[in-house]
Amino acid sequence: MLLHVPNVLTGEQVADCRRQLEAADWVDGRVTAGHQSATAKDNGQLPEHSPVARELGQMILSALDRNPLFLAGALPLKIFPPLFNRYSGGQSFGNHVDNAVRQVRTAAPNAKTWVRTDISATLFLAAPSEYDGGELMIDDTYGSHSVKLPAGDLVLYPSTSLHRVQPVTRGARIASFFWIQSMVRDDGQRTLLLDLDLAIQRLGADVKGHPALVQLTGVYHNLLRRWADAS
């Protein structure tokens, strides 16, 4: 499932992100790349534990927690803390698949928290008019999809997907990226649940009080109960 989630951040929030990111210290993006990805990755990245990354990441997580479409599409169990990257001057990220699991670093020296990467997310923080190139290209069984969204919008896609970022030839592409471990591991099952959820919402808006709403809502929750792993 490739899902566009509009208006995750407001214009004010995007502007605040940009102000803080412009004053931040960036490092080589290969610091979080796996062995294969490191050979294809050329960008800048905010250090994972920088105060700016932590503050902005928390703002993004709070916004996601209030976004019904994100919650319905991702069914999140765990979210890897948002990271931030920047592409400019011809930088790009070649074909790669995201690591299957990511370790969340904690303050406790021996504590380990792992996130299984079911869903990859990119939250765009620069408007398309600010840069040339920089399209997120996602391959699936239906071909290659080009994604370049307005600032504040999010795209979700299966972490199993082969994907890349095209070279940025003008300006700078600035974004946040992170991964989600869903309660429902299988992408096909998540897609069916989202389709059913949206259909129930449309029926409820068009035909209020229709008796089928209770039955369909029961089907949704029984499927979720069958497929979900909430531990």
Phi, psi and omega in degrees: 000128174252115188236124175267121179248103184282155169055044173294318175247147175283168176301321178297317180294320177298315180299320178296317176303313184295319179300315182288323181290325180294332181266359185275164176266123182259152179233174178297129184295347181290354181298335180248012182273145171285180185301313181289316184295328184301329181285342184253351191263129177216094178200179173256153182216146175282133178305139187304322185255019176290147179303324180294315179300318180295314183294312181291323177299319179293323177297318179294316179299321178295320179295319179296324182293343180256006186257108185298322182292319177299313182297321180289323183280323184267330187045059191290137171256313176223147175233126174293134183306132183304138174249171185224135178227165181216133177240133175202168174058038178087002180293152183203178175221113184289182182305132178197164172240136183293150177304145184291327178224149177232141178265129175270120180283136181239169181292325180290130187298326184255004182276136178230130174238129183247143176240122173282129185271089175279321186230134173259147183225138172233123177252114184282134181241000175237139179291148180304330181288347183279346184208153174256144185078204176077011179294138171276117181255123184239124181262136171217192184293345180261005178119202183253130183248131180261127183234122176211098193257162174299154177299132182098350179263154186237145170240136175246140178205157183298135180291348176284351186286140167286130183210169184200164174242124182292154179303139176265115187258348175211139177072202183223134174263116183242133184206164168252145178221150182194179183229153182234132167266115184272154171296334179246108187292322188280127182295321179297320178292319177299320181296317178298318180295320179294315179301317180294318179300312181294323178295320178298317180296318179295317178298319180296327178284325185274324184228079184297136177079009180296133183299336180293339181299317180295317181296314181293322177296322176296320177298316179303309185290329177289325174293317178298319178298323181289323188260340189281144169238104186257020181252000000 
